[in-house]
Amino acid sequence: MGDPTGGFVFRPGPQTARHSETLIDPRLEMPSTHKWNLTFERKMPWSSSLRLTYSGTRGLGLLRYSLDNLPVSPLAGGIVVVDHPNNAPAAGFPDLRGIKIDRIANDFQCAGTAFLPGINPNAACPVPVPIANDEVSLRVPRTNERRPDPRFTTNLVVSNGANSWYHGLQVEWLKRLSGGLRFEVAYTWSKAIDDTSEATFVGAGDSNILGPDRRFARGLSRFDTRHRLALNGTWRLPIFRDRTDSFGKVFGGWQLAAVLKISSGTPFTVIDTGTGDINFDGFSENRPVILDPSILYRTVDDRDHATERLPRTAFRRANFQDLGGDIVGRNTFFGDGVRNLDIGIYKSFATVGDQRLSVRLELFNAFNRAQFGFPSADLAASNFGQIVGTAGAYNPRTVQITLRYSF
């Protein structure tokens, strides 16, 4: 039997490198959710009923993975570099332990170029630029030196850090089976808001944007669907239904079923991974400045005109002086919606005794309508604004024939 440790030998002593941990907030509590609704219902002609419902939900203290041990920004007063072995300088770098890093270099873009090992000139910074020991820049952010606890990088803390709001109005028309027809139609007009739509740190659309400042986090939920129409029903086709001869047995008694789904698209956020760490939190994923607010909350669902609906010229790259002002909000644009019709026609034939043969023909996405994915939403990407694929839930038209013999 092999060695399950793979030859690893534990040697007690101080840690030799920074690491990250996932922790539980000791004050963690059960989240609370408050729900309320008001419903009016009335009997209508044709064996049907009409229902009108308003519903609301308020989520308080929902779970989220909060970021901890983030670097302290010079804009927040800076921090004295902790005297710890993990903050010892690498070869050629100054020893910053005991120094307060609280200034942003005048040349925020290039300070440190050709002044420190490995910070070589490039196209954006072609000449040497010095940097003081108490300064930071895009090229020399001194991220780890600015952490409160030098033993760790960015930790994750499971905490009661999220909140949500939902309001919706729904109209439903239900028809019970009569005259061979049954259907249900429901339309929902709603709005969902939160400051994170995913508890974990890997939630798509909820990755770190502008650090822990909650002012920049509140926005439409990632699953916000403003309009949604759903219809399902069955119809016993009247043709040849009353004929008892062989012709009627073959062509009569068929039923038609349909499911229609129409909904507006869900929102997405425009980001810019090319800014560098402009808010000094150790992450480069930030949002750009919006230059043309008139395009906010547009729907970008036409592949041929996507870049016109989401033009690069409507944004500019942010810098640390922009934090707060005209930074584009979270989830302020919408992707393609759903418009899908599934149809089925089926019949059950009597054979011998109580044995039956069921025939079912189904057509999924009957009109073969494509559902496009989100456009490229990273301002730093060369294909920004372009729709390059279909949504993950999209399926092309599919025809399915099912035969089932029951005995």
SEZARO-958893 format. One line per 8 residues: number of its first residue (from 1); their letters; for each residue x, y, z of N, C-alpha, C. Coordinates in steps of 0.05 Angstrom, whole numbers, padded with zeros to 5 digits. Each point is the difference from the previous one (the first is absolute). Layout:
% residues N
NUM	A	X:Y:Z:X:Y:Z:X:Y:Z  ...
***
This chain:
% residues 407
1	MGDPTGGF	00017:-00024:00000:-00017:00024:00000:00018:00025:00000  -00007:00019:-00017:00016:00024:-00002:-00002:00019:00024  00019:00018:00002:-00001:00020:00022:-00021:00021:-00007  -00022:00002:00016:-00021:00019:-00006:00009:00029:00003  00022:00005:00015:00009:00028:00003:00018:00009:-00023  00007:-00019:-00017:00017:00008:-00023:00027:00009:00009  00010:-00008:00023:00026:00008:00010:00001:00026:00015  -00024:00012:00005:-00001:00025:00014:00007:-00004:00030
9	VFRPGPQT	00017:00017:00010:00008:-00001:00028:-00007:00027:00013  -00017:-00001:00020:-00007:00025:00014:00022:00009:00019  00008:00025:-00004:00020:00011:00018:-00011:00025:00013  -00005:-00001:00026:-00012:00023:00014:00018:00024:-00002  -00013:00024:00000:00015:00025:-00001:-00016:00021:-00013  00010:00024:-00002:-00015:00023:-00012:-00005:-00005:-00030  -00021:00012:-00010:-00007:-00003:-00028:00022:00013:-00017  00003:-00011:-00024:00021:00010:-00018:-00012:00016:-00023
17	ARHSETLI	-00026:00001:-00002:-00012:00015:-00022:-00029:00009:00008  -00009:00020:-00014:-00028:00009:00005:-00019:-00021:-00011  -00024:-00001:00012:-00021:-00017:-00011:-00027:00013:00006  -00021:-00011:-00012:-00027:00011:00004:-00016:-00021:00015  -00020:00009:00014:-00018:-00017:00016:-00029:00008:-00006  -00017:-00020:00003:-00029:00005:00000:-00010:-00004:00028  -00012:00021:00011:-00007:00001:00028:-00030:00004:00003  -00010:-00006:00024:-00028:00005:00007:-00001:00023:00019
25	DPRLEMPS	-00016:00020:-00006:-00004:00022:00018:-00011:-00010:00026  00014:00005:00023:-00011:-00011:00026:-00027:00012:00007  -00008:00022:-00013:-00026:00011:00006:-00021:-00009:-00021  00006:-00020:-00015:-00018:-00010:-00021:-00027:-00008:00011  -00021:00010:-00012:-00028:-00007:00008:-00015:-00011:-00023  -00023:-00012:00006:-00018:-00009:-00021:-00011:00025:-00015  00002:00000:-00027:-00012:00022:-00015:-00030:00001:00005  -00012:00023:-00004:-00029:00003:00003:-00012:00010:-00027
33	THKWNLTF	-00023:-00011:-00006:-00014:00007:-00024:-00029:00007:00007  -00009:00023:-00009:-00028:00009:00005:-00015:-00001:-00027  -00022:-00013:00000:-00016:-00002:-00024:-00029:00009:00005  -00011:00013:-00020:-00028:00008:00002:-00013:00000:-00027  -00026:-00004:-00001:-00014:00000:-00025:-00029:00008:00004  -00012:00009:-00021:-00029:00007:-00001:-00011:-00010:-00026  -00022:-00016:00002:-00011:-00013:-00023:-00030:00006:-00003  -00008:00006:-00024:-00028:00003:-00007:-00006:-00022:-00021
41	ERKMPWSS	-00023:-00014:00004:-00007:-00021:-00019:-00030:00002:-00006  -00007:-00004:-00026:-00028:00003:-00008:-00006:-00022:-00021  -00024:-00011:00003:-00009:-00019:-00019:-00008:00014:-00026  00008:-00011:-00023:-00005:00012:-00025:-00016:-00019:-00018  -00011:00010:-00023:-00014:-00017:-00018:00018:-00022:-00012  -00012:-00018:-00014:00014:-00022:-00014:00015:-00018:00019  -00012:-00005:00024:00013:-00018:00020:00028:00009:00007  00004:00026:00003:00026:00010:00005:00000:00018:00025
49	SLRLTYSG	00024:00007:00009:00003:00018:00023:00023:00019:-00005  -00001:00024:00011:00021:00020:-00002:00011:00005:00027  00027:00001:00002:00013:00004:00026:00020:00022:-00003  00000:00019:00018:00019:00023:00000:00015:-00001:00027  00026:-00001:-00002:00016:-00003:00025:00023:00020:00000  00003:00013:00023:00024:00016:00005:00016:-00015:00022  00026:-00003:-00004:00016:-00014:00020:00026:00015:00003  00011:-00001:00024:00025:00013:00007:00017:-00017:00018
57	TRGLGLLR	00026:00003:-00002:00018:-00014:00017:00023:00018:00008  00008:-00002:00025:00023:00015:00010:00018:-00019:00015  00025:-00002:-00011:00019:-00018:00013:00021:00017:00016  00004:-00008:00024:00018:00014:00018:00022:-00018:00011  00024:00009:-00001:00022:-00016:00011:00005:-00026:-00015  -00003:00001:-00027:00004:-00024:-00016:00030:-00007:00000  00006:-00025:-00006:00027:-00009:00000:00016:00011:-00024  00025:00007:00006:00018:00007:-00022:00028:-00005:00009
65	YSLDNLPV	00018:-00004:-00019:00028:-00003:00006:00012:00028:-00001  00005:00012:00023:00012:00026:00002:00030:-00002:-00002  00013:00021:-00011:00029:00001:-00003:00012:00012:00025  00021:-00013:00010:00013:00010:00024:00030:00001:-00004  00013:00017:00017:00028:00004:-00002:00009:00013:-00026  -00018:00017:-00011:00007:00014:-00024:00021:00021:00006  00016:00007:-00020:00020:00021:00004:-00013:00026:00008  00012:00015:00018:-00011:00026:00008:00008:00021:-00020
73	SPLAGGIV	-00020:00014:-00010:00005:00020:-00021:00013:00025:00011  00019:00012:-00015:00010:00026:00008:-00021:00021:00002  -00022:-00003:-00015:-00022:00019:00001:-00015:-00002:00027  00004:-00022:00015:-00012:-00004:00026:00019:00005:00023  00022:00014:-00006:00019:00007:00021:00025:-00017:-00001  00001:-00021:-00016:00023:-00017:-00002:00004:-00018:00024  00023:-00013:00001:00006:-00020:00021:00030:-00002:00003  00009:-00004:00025:00028:-00005:00006:00005:-00030:-00006
81	VVDHPNNA	00020:-00005:-00016:00007:-00028:-00008:00008:-00015:00025  -00013:-00023:00005:00004:-00016:00024:00028:-00013:-00001  00014:00000:00022:00026:-00013:00002:-00004:-00030:00003  00001:-00014:-00023:-00005:-00029:00000:00017:-00012:-00022  00010:-00024:00003:00017:-00013:-00020:-00013:00000:-00028  -00027:-00002:-00002:-00013:00000:-00026:00003:00027:-00014  00006:00021:00015:00004:00026:-00012:00030:00006:-00005  00017:-00019:00003:00028:00004:-00005:00004:00005:-00030
89	PAAGFPDL	00018:00018:-00008:00003:00007:-00028:00013:-00022:-00016  -00007:-00002:-00025:00014:-00017:-00019:00026:00014:-00008  00017:-00014:-00013:00026:00011:-00008:-00004:00025:-00018  00013:00021:00007:-00002:00025:-00016:-00022:00018:00008  -00018:-00009:00018:-00023:00017:00008:00006:00012:00028  -00011:00023:00006:00004:00013:00026:-00015:-00014:00022  00010:00001:00024:-00014:-00011:00023:-00021:00021:00010  -00026:-00007:-00004:-00021:00019:00007:-00011:-00004:00028
97	RGIKIDRI	00009:-00019:00014:-00011:-00005:00027:00004:00024:00018  -00022:00009:00012:00000:00024:00017:-00005:00026:-00014  -00002:-00001:-00027:-00005:00023:-00016:-00030:00002:-00005  -00011:00024:00002:-00029:00004:-00006:-00004:00006:-00029  -00014:-00018:-00014:-00006:00004:-00028:-00027:00015:-00002  00001:00025:-00006:-00024:00016:00000:-00002:00021:-00022  00016:-00004:-00021:00000:00019:-00022:-00002:-00014:-00027  -00013:00013:-00018:-00002:-00009:-00028:00021:00016:-00016
105	ANDFQCAG	00016:-00014:-00015:00021:00013:-00016:-00012:00020:-00019  00015:00022:-00005:-00010:00020:-00019:-00004:-00013:-00028  00019:-00016:-00008:-00004:-00015:-00025:-00012:-00027:00007  -00026:00000:00005:-00014:-00024:00009:00003:-00023:-00019  00002:00006:-00025:00001:-00021:-00021:00028:-00014:00000  00021:00016:00002:00027:-00011:-00007:00020:00000:00023  -00006:00012:00023:00020:00002:00021:00011:-00028:00007  00026:-00002:00002:00014:-00025:00006:00012:-00012:-00024
113	TAFLPGIN	-00006:00009:-00024:00011:-00011:-00025:00030:00003:00000  00014:-00022:-00005:00029:-00001:-00001:00014:00009:00026  -00016:00002:00021:00011:00009:00026:00002:-00023:00019  -00016:-00021:-00005:-00001:-00024:00016:00004:-00025:-00017  00011:-00021:00010:00004:-00024:-00016:-00026:-00011:-00013  00002:-00007:-00025:-00023:-00011:-00014:-00020:00019:-00010  00002:00026:00007:-00019:00020:-00009:00013:00014:-00024  -00002:-00013:-00023:00015:00009:-00024:-00017:00020:-00016
121	PNAACPVP	00013:00017:-00015:-00014:00018:-00018:-00017:-00015:-00020  -00023:00012:-00007:-00017:-00012:-00021:-00012:00022:-00017  -00018:-00006:-00017:-00011:00020:-00019:-00014:00022:00015  -00014:-00006:00022:-00014:00020:00016:00018:00016:00018  00022:-00013:00008:00019:00013:00019:00028:-00004:-00011  00008:00016:-00020:00026:-00006:-00013:00025:00011:00014  -00004:00017:00020:00024:00012:00013:-00001:-00006:00030  00024:00000:00013:00000:-00005:00029:-00015:00022:00016
129	VPIANDEV	-00014:-00009:00020:-00015:00018:00018:00005:-00010:00029  00011:00017:00017:00004:-00009:00028:-00025:-00002:00016  00001:-00015:00022:-00022:-00003:00018:00011:00000:00029  -00013:00015:00017:00008:00002:00028:-00010:-00025:00016  00012:-00005:00023:-00007:-00023:00015:-00028:00002:00012  -00011:00024:00002:-00027:00002:00012:-00021:00005:-00022  00006:-00007:-00025:-00018:00005:-00022:-00008:-00027:-00013  -00023:00002:-00015:-00009:-00023:-00016:-00006:00011:-00028
137	SLRVPRTN	00000:-00018:-00019:-00007:00006:-00028:-00012:-00025:-00013  -00009:00003:-00024:-00011:-00023:-00014:00022:-00021:-00004  00024:00008:-00006:00022:-00019:-00004:00012:-00011:00026  -00003:00016:00021:00011:-00009:00026:-00022:00004:00021  -00021:-00017:00000:-00022:00004:00019:00006:-00007:00029  00021:-00016:00005:00008:-00008:00027:-00025:-00011:00015  -00013:-00018:-00013:-00025:-00011:00010:00004:-00015:00026  00018:-00019:00001:00002:-00016:00024:00011:00015:00024
145	ERRPDPRF	00018:00019:-00006:00011:00016:00022:-00022:00017:00014  -00022:00005:-00014:-00021:00017:00011:-00022:-00017:00014  00004:-00025:00003:-00020:-00017:00013:00003:00003:00031  -00023:00002:00014:00001:00002:00030:00014:-00024:00013  -00006:-00024:-00010:00012:-00025:00011:00019:-00012:-00021  00026:00002:00005:00019:-00009:-00020:00001:-00030:-00004  -00014:-00015:00017:00001:-00029:-00003:-00017:-00010:-00023  -00019:00017:-00009:-00020:-00009:-00020:-00001:00018:-00024
153	TTNLVVSN	-00011:-00011:-00022:-00008:00017:-00022:-00029:00008:00005  -00017:-00001:-00021:-00028:00007:00004:-00016:-00024:00011  -00011:00003:00024:-00016:-00021:00012:-00030:00004:-00008  -00014:-00022:00002:-00029:00001:-00004:-00014:-00006:00026  -00021:00016:00006:-00014:-00003:00025:-00030:-00004:-00007  -00011:-00023:00008:-00029:-00004:-00003:-00014:00016:00020  -00016:00020:-00009:-00013:00019:00018:-00028:00006:-00009  -00014:00015:00017:-00027:00009:-00007:00002:00027:-00013
161	GANSWYHG	00012:00000:-00024:00007:00026:-00013:-00017:00008:-00023  -00021:-00015:-00007:-00016:00006:-00024:-00029:00007:00007  -00012:00015:-00018:-00028:00008:00003:-00014:-00002:-00027  -00026:-00004:00000:-00014:-00001:-00026:-00028:00012:00003  -00011:00008:-00023:-00027:00011:-00001:-00013:-00011:-00025  -00026:-00006:00002:-00015:-00010:-00023:-00029:00010:00001  -00010:00010:-00022:-00028:00008:-00003:-00010:-00010:-00027  -00023:-00013:00001:-00011:-00011:-00025:-00030:00002:-00001
169	LQVEWLKR	-00010:00004:-00024:-00029:00000:-00006:-00006:-00022:-00020  -00018:-00018:00006:-00006:-00022:-00017:-00029:-00001:-00007  -00006:-00005:-00026:-00027:-00004:-00009:-00002:-00028:-00012  -00020:-00015:00010:-00003:-00028:-00009:-00029:-00004:-00010  -00002:-00013:-00022:-00026:-00008:-00011:00000:-00030:-00003  -00017:-00014:00014:-00001:-00029:00000:-00027:-00009:-00010  00001:-00018:-00020:-00025:-00011:-00011:00000:-00030:00005  -00020:-00009:00015:-00003:-00029:00005:-00009:-00014:-00026
177	LSGGLRFE	00004:-00026:-00001:-00007:-00015:-00024:-00030:00001:-00005  -00007:00011:-00023:-00028:00000:-00009:00001:00004:-00031  -00018:-00014:-00013:00000:00002:-00029:00026:-00010:-00012  00014:-00016:00014:00025:-00011:-00010:00024:00018:00003  -00003:00023:00013:00022:00019:00002:00007:00006:00029  00026:00000:00006:00010:00008:00026:00025:00017:-00003  00003:00022:00015:00024:00015:-00003:00005:00016:00026  00024:00010:00003:00009:00017:00021:00019:00021:-00011
185	VAYTWSKA	-00006:00025:00004:00017:00022:-00009:00008:00016:00024  00026:00007:00002:00009:00015:00023:00020:00021:-00010  -00004:00025:00008:00019:00022:-00006:00010:00012:00026  00027:00003:00002:00012:00011:00024:00017:00025:-00008  -00005:00021:00015:00016:00024:-00002:00014:00004:00027  00026:-00001:00000:00014:-00001:00026:00027:00015:-00002  00011:00004:00024:00026:00012:00002:00014:-00012:00024  00025:-00010:-00004:00015:-00012:00022:00026:00015:00003
193	IDDTSEAT	00007:00009:00024:00023:00015:00006:00016:-00014:00023  00026:00001:-00001:00016:-00010:00022:00028:00012:-00002  00017:-00007:00020:00028:00009:-00002:00019:-00023:-00005  -00011:-00024:-00004:00014:-00023:-00011:-00021:-00021:-00006  00003:-00014:-00023:-00019:-00020:-00007:00011:-00028:00004  00023:-00002:00012:00013:-00026:00004:00015:00000:00026  -00005:-00019:00017:00013:-00001:00026:00030:-00004:-00002  00009:-00017:-00019:00028:-00006:-00001:00015:00021:-00017
201	FVGAGDSN	00026:-00001:00001:00016:00020:-00014:00003:-00007:-00029  -00009:-00023:-00009:00003:-00008:-00028:-00025:00005:-00016  -00020:00013:00011:-00024:00005:-00015:00004:00018:-00024  -00008:-00009:-00023:00003:00015:-00024:-00015:00027:00002  00014:00022:-00007:-00013:00026:00002:00002:00012:00027  00011:-00014:00020:00002:00011:00027:00029:00000:00010  00019:-00002:-00018:00028:00001:00008:00006:00028:00010  00023:00002:00013:00007:00025:00013:00000:00024:-00020
209	ILGPDRRF	-00015:00020:00006:-00001:00024:-00016:00001:00024:00019  00022:00015:00000:00004:00023:00017:-00001:-00008:00030  00011:-00024:00005:00005:-00007:00028:-00025:-00002:00017  00004:00005:00026:-00022:-00006:00019:-00020:00023:00003  00002:00021:-00015:-00018:00023:00002:-00027:-00008:-00010  -00020:-00002:00018:-00026:-00010:-00007:-00016:00020:-00018  00009:00025:00000:-00014:00019:-00017:00001:-00008:-00029  00021:-00014:-00008:00004:-00008:-00027:-00012:-00027:-00006
217	ARGLSRFD	-00009:-00014:00021:-00010:-00027:-00004:-00030:-00002:-00004  -00015:00019:00011:-00029:-00001:-00002:-00009:00005:-00029  -00016:-00018:-00010:-00010:00002:-00027:-00020:-00021:-00006  -00008:-00003:-00025:-00018:-00021:-00008:00012:-00027:00005  -00017:-00019:00009:00010:-00027:00004:00008:-00012:-00027  00019:-00019:00002:00009:-00012:-00025:-00023:-00016:-00013  -00020:-00008:00015:-00022:-00015:-00011:-00025:00017:-00004  00003:00026:00002:-00023:00018:-00003:-00012:-00004:-00028
225	TRHRLALN	-00026:-00005:-00002:-00014:-00004:-00025:-00024:00018:00001  00001:00023:-00014:-00020:00020:00003:-00028:-00009:-00010  00000:-00013:-00022:-00025:-00010:-00012:00001:-00029:-00006  -00021:-00015:00007:-00001:-00028:-00005:-00028:-00009:-00007  -00004:-00013:-00022:-00026:-00010:-00009:00003:-00030:-00004  -00018:-00015:00012:00000:-00030:-00002:-00028:-00009:-00007  -00002:-00018:-00019:-00025:-00012:-00008:00003:-00030:-00004  -00018:-00015:00011:-00001:-00028:-00006:-00029:-00009:-00002
233	GTWRLPIF	-00005:-00018:-00018:-00028:-00009:-00004:-00002:-00025:-00017  -00023:-00011:00000:-00006:-00024:-00017:-00027:00005:-00014  -00002:-00011:-00024:-00025:00003:-00015:-00006:-00027:-00014  -00023:-00011:00007:-00010:-00024:-00013:-00011:00008:-00027  00014:-00006:-00021:-00008:00009:-00027:-00028:-00011:-00007  -00017:00017:-00009:-00028:-00009:-00006:-00003:-00016:-00026  00020:00002:-00018:-00004:-00013:-00026:-00001:-00031:00003  -00021:-00011:-00012:-00005:-00029:00000:-00002:-00012:00028
241	RDRTDSFG	-00004:00016:00020:00000:-00010:00027:-00024:-00019:00005  -00023:00006:-00013:-00024:-00015:00006:-00004:-00024:-00020  00018:-00003:-00018:-00003:-00022:-00019:00009:-00026:00013  -00015:-00021:-00005:00007:-00026:00012:00010:-00021:-00020  00002:00009:-00025:00011:-00019:-00020:00030:00000:00001  00012:-00016:-00018:00029:-00002:00000:00014:00026:-00005  -00012:00017:-00017:00011:00026:-00006:00002:00017:00025  -00022:00000:00015:-00001:00015:00025:00019:-00010:00021
249	KVFGGWQL	00003:-00027:00000:00018:-00011:00020:00029:00007:-00005  00007:00005:-00026:00027:00008:-00006:00004:00030:00001  -00018:00015:-00011:00004:00029:-00002:-00015:00016:00021  -00017:-00012:00015:-00014:00014:00021:00012:-00005:00027  -00006:00018:00019:00009:-00004:00028:00028:00009:00005  00012:00015:-00018:00027:00011:00005:-00002:00024:00019  00022:00004:00016:00001:00023:00018:00025:00016:-00006  -00003:00026:00002:00022:00018:-00005:00008:00013:00027
257	AAVLKISS	00026:00000:00006:00010:00013:00024:00021:00021:-00008  00002:00021:00015:00019:00021:-00006:00010:00013:00026  00025:00008:-00001:00012:00015:00022:00015:00024:-00012  -00008:00024:00007:00012:00024:-00010:00014:00015:00023  00025:00008:-00005:00015:00015:00020:00012:00025:-00013  -00007:00023:00011:00011:00025:-00010:00010:00016:00025  00025:00008:00000:00010:00015:00023:00021:00019:-00010  00003:00023:00014:00021:00019:-00005:00027:-00011:00010
265	GTPFTVID	00021:00011:-00010:00027:-00010:00007:00008:00008:00028  00019:-00015:00011:00012:00006:00026:00023:00020:-00003  00007:00013:00022:00020:00022:-00003:00029:-00010:00002  00018:00017:-00009:00029:-00005:00002:00014:00026:00006  00025:-00002:00009:00016:00023:00008:00023:00005:-00019  00005:00024:-00008:00023:00007:-00016:00024:00004:00019  00022:-00014:-00005:00023:00002:00017:00024:00008:-00017  00023:00004:00013:00025:00007:-00014:00023:-00012:00016
273	TGTGDINF	00011:-00022:-00011:00022:-00013:00013:00027:00012:-00007  00000:00021:-00016:00025:00012:-00009:00008:00024:00016  -00015:00007:00021:00006:00024:00015:00023:-00003:00020  00006:-00024:00007:00018:-00004:00023:-00015:00003:00026  00014:00001:00021:-00013:00001:00027:-00004:00029:00008  -00020:00012:-00012:-00004:00029:00004:-00012:00007:00028  -00012:-00020:00013:-00010:00005:00027:00017:-00014:00021  00023:-00011:-00008:00020:-00009:00018:-00009:-00023:00018
281	DGFSENRP	-00018:-00017:-00010:-00010:-00022:00017:00011:-00027:-00008  00019:00000:-00019:00013:-00025:-00008:-00013:-00013:-00024  -00021:00012:-00012:-00014:-00011:-00023:00000:00020:-00022  00002:-00009:-00025:00000:00018:-00023:-00027:00002:-00014  -00020:-00016:00009:-00025:00001:-00013:-00017:00023:00010  -00003:00021:-00015:-00016:00023:00007:-00019:00007:-00022  -00015:00021:00005:-00019:00009:-00021:00009:00026:-00012  -00007:00005:-00025:00008:00025:-00013:-00019:00023:00008
289	VILDPSIL	00008:00023:-00009:-00017:00024:00003:-00020:00001:-00023  -00025:00006:00005:-00020:00002:-00021:00000:00029:-00010  00005:00003:-00026:00000:00026:-00012:-00027:00008:-00012  -00016:-00020:-00007:-00027:00004:-00012:-00021:-00015:00016  -00010:00013:00021:-00020:-00014:00017:-00026:-00008:-00014  -00004:00011:-00024:-00025:-00006:-00014:-00001:-00030:-00009  00023:-00013:-00001:00000:-00028:-00009:-00005:-00020:00023  -00001:00010:00025:-00004:-00017:00023:-00026:-00015:-00002
297	YRTVDDRD	00000:-00025:00008:-00023:-00018:00000:-00010:-00007:-00028  00018:00002:-00019:-00007:-00009:-00027:00000:-00031:-00001  -00015:-00010:-00018:00001:-00029:-00006:00018:-00005:-00024  00019:-00017:00003:00019:-00006:-00021:-00005:-00029:-00009  -00016:-00003:-00021:-00009:-00027:-00008:00002:-00005:-00030  00010:00019:-00015:00002:-00003:-00029:00030:-00003:-00007  00007:-00023:-00009:00029:-00005:-00006:00011:00019:-00020  -00016:00008:-00020:00010:00017:-00021:00003:00029:00008
305	HATERLPR	-00014:00009:00021:00001:00028:00009:00008:00002:00029  00013:-00020:00011:00006:00000:00029:00020:00023:00007  00020:00004:-00017:00020:00021:00006:-00012:00028:-00003  -00022:00002:-00014:-00014:00026:-00001:-00017:00004:00025  -00010:-00021:00011:-00016:00002:00025:00018:00003:00024  00025:-00011:-00002:00019:00002:00022:00026:00010:-00011  00002:00026:-00007:00024:00010:-00013:00023:00005:00020  00024:-00006:-00009:00023:00005:00016:00003:00030:00007
313	TAFRRANF	-00008:00017:-00018:00003:00029:00004:-00018:00011:00022  -00019:-00016:00010:-00017:00009:00022:00014:-00003:00027  00024:-00011:00001:00015:-00004:00025:00028:00010:-00002  00012:00005:00022:00029:00005:00001:00012:-00015:00024  00025:-00005:-00001:00014:-00014:00021:00001:00018:00025  -00007:-00012:00023:00000:00015:00025:00028:00002:00013  00003:00019:00017:00024:00002:00016:-00008:00004:00029  00019:00002:00018:-00007:00000:00029:-00016:00026:00007
321	QDLGGDIV	00003:00021:-00016:-00015:00024:00006:-00029:-00002:-00008  -00008:-00021:-00015:-00028:-00003:-00008:-00016:-00016:00019  00012:-00012:00020:-00015:-00018:00018:-00024:00015:00013  -00023:-00009:-00007:-00024:00012:00011:-00017:00015:-00021  00012:00017:-00016:-00015:00017:-00018:-00017:-00013:-00020  00010:-00003:-00024:-00015:-00010:-00023:00007:-00029:-00007  00010:-00015:00019:00006:-00028:-00005:-00026:-00014:-00007  00001:-00016:-00021:-00025:-00014:-00009:-00009:-00019:00021
329	GRNTFFGD	-00027:-00002:00004:-00011:-00016:00021:00000:-00030:-00007  -00006:-00015:00021:-00001:-00030:-00003:-00025:-00008:-00014  00002:-00018:-00020:-00023:-00011:-00014:-00017:00021:-00012  00012:00017:-00017:-00015:00022:-00011:-00006:-00003:-00030  00005:-00024:-00010:-00008:-00007:-00028:-00013:-00027:-00001  -00015:-00005:-00021:-00015:-00026:-00001:00008:-00015:-00025  00000:-00027:00003:00006:-00017:-00022:-00025:-00009:-00014  00003:-00020:-00017:-00022:-00010:-00016:-00020:-00015:00018
337	GVRNLDIG	-00025:00002:-00007:-00021:-00014:00015:-00007:-00027:-00012  -00022:-00011:00009:-00009:-00026:-00008:-00027:00003:-00015  -00001:-00012:-00024:-00026:-00001:-00015:00000:-00028:-00012  -00014:-00018:00014:00001:-00028:-00008:-00027:-00013:00000  -00006:-00015:-00020:-00025:-00015:-00002:00005:-00029:-00004  -00011:-00017:00017:00001:-00029:-00002:-00028:-00010:-00007  -00002:-00017:-00019:-00026:-00011:-00009:00001:-00030:00000  -00022:-00012:00008:-00002:-00029:-00001:-00028:-00009:-00009
345	IYKSFATV	-00002:-00021:-00016:-00025:-00011:-00008:00001:-00030:00006  -00021:-00010:00012:00001:-00027:00009:-00028:-00013:00000  00001:-00027:-00001:-00025:-00016:00000:00006:-00027:00011  -00020:-00011:00013:00002:-00027:00011:-00020:-00018:-00015  00010:-00022:-00012:-00016:-00018:-00016:-00006:-00025:00016  -00025:-00009:00000:-00008:-00025:00012:00008:-00023:-00019  00012:-00021:00011:00008:-00023:-00017:-00016:-00025:00008  00012:-00017:00015:-00013:-00025:00009:-00007:00002:00029
353	GDQRLSVR	-00025:-00005:00007:-00008:00002:00028:00005:00028:00011  00014:00000:00022:00006:00026:00012:00028:00010:-00007  00012:-00013:-00020:00026:00009:-00009:-00002:00025:-00018  00020:00017:00002:-00001:00025:-00015:00027:00007:-00012  -00001:00014:-00022:00024:00011:-00013:-00002:00030:00000  00020:00013:00012:00000:00029:00002:00021:00011:-00020  -00009:00020:-00015:00018:00013:-00020:00002:00029:00008  00025:00010:00001:00004:00028:00008:00021:00012:-00018
361	LELFNAFN	-00007:00023:-00013:00019:00015:-00016:00004:00027:00014  00026:00006:00006:00006:00024:00015:00020:00017:-00015  -00004:00026:00001:00017:00019:-00014:00009:00021:00021  00026:-00001:00007:00011:00018:00019:00013:00024:-00014  -00004:00024:00010:00009:00024:-00013:-00010:00000:-00029  -00026:00000:-00003:-00013:-00005:-00025:00009:00019:-00022  00005:00026:00007:00008:00019:-00020:00031:00003:-00002  00014:-00017:00014:00030:-00001:-00001:00011:00028:00005
369	RAQFGFPS	-00010:00013:00020:00009:00027:00007:00025:-00002:00017  00022:00013:-00009:00025:-00001:00015:-00002:00019:00024  00012:-00009:00022:00002:00017:00024:00030:00006:00004  00008:00025:-00004:00028:00007:00001:00009:00004:00029  00026:-00005:00005:00011:00005:00026:00006:00030:00003  00012:00006:00023:00008:00028:00006:00022:00009:-00020  00001:00025:-00006:00022:00010:-00016:00026:00000:00017  00022:00002:-00013:00025:00004:00015:-00001:00026:00016
377	ADLAASNF	00002:-00002:00026:-00006:00024:00017:00025:00010:00013  00024:-00008:-00009:00025:00010:00012:00011:00021:-00019  00002:00024:00009:00009:00022:-00016:00029:-00004:-00010  00015:-00017:00014:00027:-00005:-00008:00002:-00021:-00023  -00022:-00013:-00006:00000:-00021:-00020:-00002:00013:-00028  00014:-00013:-00019:-00001:00011:-00028:-00028:-00003:-00012  -00015:-00019:00009:-00027:-00005:-00011:-00022:00012:00018  00006:00021:00015:-00020:00012:00018:-00025:00007:-00015
385	GQIVGTAG	-00023:-00007:00012:-00026:00006:-00012:-00010:-00020:-00020  00017:-00019:-00008:-00008:-00020:-00020:-00014:-00024:00013  -00020:-00011:-00013:-00013:-00025:00009:00014:-00022:-00015  00012:-00018:00014:00017:-00021:-00013:-00011:-00028:00003  -00023:-00003:00012:-00011:-00027:00003:-00029:00001:00010  -00011:-00024:00003:-00027:-00002:00010:00000:-00005:00031  -00023:00004:00012:-00003:-00004:00028:00004:-00030:00007  00009:-00004:00025:00005:-00028:00008:-00025:-00017:00000
393	AYNPRTVQ	-00023:00012:00005:-00025:-00015:00002:-00014:-00003:-00028  00013:00010:-00021:-00013:-00001:-00026:00003:-00028:-00013  -00022:-00009:-00012:00001:-00024:-00016:-00014:00005:-00026  00012:-00009:-00022:-00013:00004:-00026:-00025:-00017:-00003  -00015:00004:-00021:-00025:-00015:-00004:00006:-00030:00000  -00017:-00014:00014:00002:-00029:00003:-00027:-00013:-00005  00000:-00020:-00017:-00024:-00016:-00005:00003:-00027:00013  -00021:-00008:00015:00001:-00025:00014:-00026:-00016:-00004
401	ITLRYSF	00003:-00025:-00008:-00023:-00018:-00004:00002:-00022:00020  -00022:-00004:00015:00000:-00021:00021:-00023:-00019:-00005  00006:-00026:00001:-00020:-00021:-00001:00002:-00016:00026  -00024:-00005:00012:00000:-00015:00025:-00023:-00020:-00001  00006:-00025:00005:-00021:-00020:00000:-00004:-00010:00028  -00025:00003:00010:-00007:-00008:00027:-00016:-00025:00000  00008:-00020:00016:-00015:-00025:00002:00002:-00012:00027
***
